[in-house]
Every structure is written in structure tokens, then in C-alpha cells.
Amino acid sequence: MPYLSKPHAEFIALDKHLAPRGVNFNLQPGQSVLPVDSTLGEMTIVVQKGAVSLRREEHNVLFGLVQGPSIFGLAAAASPIHNRYSLTAEAECRGYYLPAKETLQCLDRYQLWREAFYWMAWQTRLLEQRDKQLIGANHYHQIRATLLMMRNWDDNIRARIGVLNYIQQRTRISRSVIAEVLAALRQGDYIQMEKGKLVGITRLPSEY
């Protein structure tokens, strides 16, 4: 499996057996994925289509935006999640959720451990990449990495999410510093923006 390539075949196998046990949802942008009386620590959430943002509720830390298909909380029953996280739709979303204990039973019954391992290994690589982009990197490198990530989003998602706000929430760099860097990149015709949204990237200098 190529590095950072989403394991689609494994998702299909997991989705086939988890979907009949799930509670379906269809969400509009801004809506929370889970009902108010549920937490990510006790549920498995499967996003079949759309995009969601993942946040740690303590200090409102944004981990990032994830496009479907995707699975969250696959191992929640085996390894409890103690921090509180929220998932919010950033585009029209379709999927379902189910208790993590049922997910564990399903993995055991249908011998889906290999598929679960591949999926969780991919998620670990994403977190590793995020740490590499943000920890120990200077402000420009953090902004550059976030812009390159945003370039890979679907056009309708980029059209909804403000560049400055997203970078600030993901990196915690001051808005004034981000605005200065974005203005310089626009002036040099390295990026194209419209009404605060990212339209395109020509190229990004390796240093500022």
C-alpha cells in the first residue's frame, strides 16, 4: 500500500459489515455528526461521503478536515478515548454511527482485523505527517504545509472555508502573521484567493 494512500478496499470490507448495524445520518454543513448525548469515545462513526472537521473540545484544538470515506473510533471499545472530541460536517455528509462495542464484536465475528489494522495504520501515518508539519516547524512552513493540504480538498469544500481562519485554528499562529504571509504569497502570484477562499496554488517557495 503506497505511503498515505487511503485503504479504500479495506474501507469497503469494513463498511459492508458495519453499515447494517449503524444509525444513518445525512447532515448539512455546520451540523454535529453525533447526537448531544453521545461522545466519540464510545462510538464508531463512518463517513461514507462528504467531509468533517475533527476537534478536541479542550482548548478547541482543530486537528483537521477529513474527506470521506473515513472511519473514526474504530478501536474505541478496545482502547477507550478519554479526551472529548467533536465531529462537524463541513460539506453535505452521509454516513452512520454505532456503539464501539458492536464494532468490536463485528470485527471479531467476520475476522476483519486485517482491514481494521490497515485502516488504523493509515490514520497513524496521517497523525505522523501532521506532527511533522506543525511541531518544530517555523510559522511559514506551517502555513505552507496547510495551504498544500487545502489544495487537495474538493472545490466545494475550499469554496466554503476561509483560508486565514482555517490556518489559524490548525496552527494557532497569530492572525496578523498569517495575513502577512498570505498577502505576500498573493502579491507574488504564488496563490490565488477570492473572498478569503483558496482558489489555486501556482507554486509555494520552500522558504519565506
C-alpha positions in Angstrom: 0.0 0.0 0.0 1.6 3.3 -1.0 2.5 5.7 1.8 -0.5 7.8 2.8 -2.8 6.2 0.2 -6.2 5.7 1.7 -7.0 2.0 2.0 -10.2 2.0 0.0 -10.5 -1.8 -0.3 -10.3 -2.2 3.4 -12.9 0.5 3.9 -15.3 -1.2 1.6 -14.9 -4.5 3.5 -15.5 -2.8 6.9 -18.4 -0.7 5.6 -20.1 -3.8 4.3 -20.4 -5.3 7.7 -20.7 -2.2 9.9 -23.4 -0.4 7.9 -26.3 -2.8 8.7 -25.7 -2.1 12.4 -25.5 1.6 12.2 -27.8 4.6 12.7 -27.8 6.6 9.4 -27.2 10.3 9.2 -27.5 12.9 6.5 -26.0 16.3 7.5 -25.7 19.8 6.2 -22.5 21.9 6.8 -22.2 23.0 10.4 -24.2 20.2 11.9 -22.7 17.9 14.5 -22.2 14.3 13.5 -23.1 12.7 16.9 -26.3 13.4 18.9 -25.7 15.6 22.0 -25.9 12.6 24.4 -23.1 10.7 22.7 -19.3 11.0 22.6 -16.7 9.9 20.2 -15.1 7.8 23.0 -18.0 5.3 22.9 -19.0 5.3 19.2 -17.7 4.4 15.8 -18.5 6.9 13.1 -18.4 6.1 9.4 -18.5 8.9 6.9 -19.3 7.5 3.5 -19.5 10.8 1.7 -18.7 14.4 2.5 -16.2 16.0 4.8 -15.9 16.6 8.6 -13.7 18.6 10.9 -12.2 16.9 14.0 -11.7 19.0 17.1 -10.6 18.3 20.7 -13.1 20.1 22.8 -10.5 21.1 25.4 -9.0 24.4 24.2 -11.0 23.9 20.9 -8.0 22.4 19.1 -8.6 21.7 15.4 -6.9 18.5 14.2 -8.0 19.0 10.6 -10.6 18.3 7.9 -11.1 14.8 6.7 -12.9 13.9 3.5 -14.9 10.7 3.2 -14.9 7.8 3.0 -13.5 7.7 6.5 -13.9 5.9 9.9 -13.5 7.3 13.4 -13.4 5.4 16.6 -12.7 2.0 15.1 -10.8 0.8 18.2 -12.7 2.9 20.8 -14.0 -0.2 22.6 -10.6 -1.8 22.8 -8.8 1.4 23.8 -11.1 3.9 25.5 -10.8 7.6 24.3 -10.6 9.8 27.4 -10.5 13.2 25.7 -13.7 14.7 24.3 -13.7 15.3 20.6 -16.3 16.6 18.2 -17.0 15.9 14.5 -18.7 18.6 12.5 -19.9 18.4 8.9 -18.0 20.8 6.6 -19.9 19.6 3.5 -23.0 17.6 2.9 -22.4 14.3 4.7 -23.8 10.8 4.6 -22.9 8.0 6.9 -23.8 6.3 10.1 -22.6 5.6 13.7 -22.9 2.6 16.0 -21.7 1.7 19.5 -18.0 0.9 19.6 -18.7 -2.4 21.4 -20.7 -3.6 18.4 -17.9 -2.6 16.1 -15.5 -4.8 18.1 -17.9 -7.7 18.0 -18.3 -7.3 14.2 -14.5 -7.3 13.7 -14.3 -10.5 15.7 -17.2 -12.2 14.1 -16.2 -11.5 10.5 -12.4 -11.6 11.0 -11.9 -8.1 9.9 -8.8 -7.5 12.0 -6.5 -7.1 8.9 -8.8 -4.5 7.4 -9.0 -2.7 10.8 -5.2 -2.8 11.1 -4.7 -1.3 7.7 -7.2 1.5 8.3 -5.7 2.4 11.7 -2.1 2.3 10.3 -3.2 4.8 7.7 -4.6 7.1 10.4 -1.4 6.8 12.3 0.6 7.9 9.3 -1.7 11.0 8.9 -1.1 12.0 12.5 2.6 11.5 12.0 2.5 13.7 8.9 0.6 16.4 10.9 3.2 16.3 13.7 6.0 16.7 11.1 4.2 19.7 9.6 3.4 21.5 12.8 5.9 20.5 15.6 9.2 22.3 15.4 8.4 24.0 12.1 8.6 27.7 11.8 5.5 29.8 11.0 5.9 29.9 7.3 6.5 26.1 7.0 3.3 25.5 9.0 1.3 27.9 6.7 2.8 26.4 3.6 2.0 22.8 4.7 -1.6 23.8 5.5 -2.0 25.5 2.1 -0.7 22.4 0.3 -3.2 20.3 2.2 -6.1 22.6 1.4 -5.2 22.4 -2.3 -6.2 18.7 -2.2 -9.7 19.4 -1.0 -12.7 19.2 -3.2 -13.6 22.5 -4.9 -16.8 22.9 -3.0 -15.1 22.5 0.4 -12.4 25.1 -0.5 -15.2 27.4 -1.6 -16.7 27.3 1.9 -13.7 27.5 4.3 -11.8 30.7 4.8 -8.0 30.3 4.4 -7.0 32.6 7.3 -9.4 31.1 9.8 -8.6 27.5 9.0 -4.8 28.1 9.2 -5.2 30.0 12.5 -7.3 27.3 14.1 -5.0 24.5 12.9 -1.7 26.1 13.8 -2.5 28.7 16.4 -0.3 31.2 14.7 -1.5 34.8 15.1 -3.9 36.1 12.5 -1.6 39.1 11.8 1.3 36.8 10.9 -0.9 34.6 8.7 -2.4 37.6 6.9 1.1 39.0 6.2 2.3 35.7 4.7 -0.9 35.3 2.6 -0.7 38.8 1.3 3.0 38.3 0.3 2.1 35.0 -1.5 -0.8 36.6 -3.3 1.4 39.6 -4.3 4.0 37.2 -5.7 1.2 35.3 -7.6 2.1 32.1 -5.7 -1.5 31.6 -4.6 -4.9 32.8 -5.8 -7.7 33.7 -3.4 -11.2 35.0 -3.8 -13.2 36.4 -0.9 -10.8 34.8 1.6 -11.1 31.3 0.0 -8.3 29.4 -1.7 -8.8 29.2 -5.5 -5.4 27.8 -6.6 -1.7 27.5 -6.0 0.9 28.1 -8.7 3.8 27.0 -6.5 4.9 27.8 -3.0 8.5 28.8 -2.2 10.3 26.5 0.2 11.4 29.4 2.3 9.8 32.8 3.1 
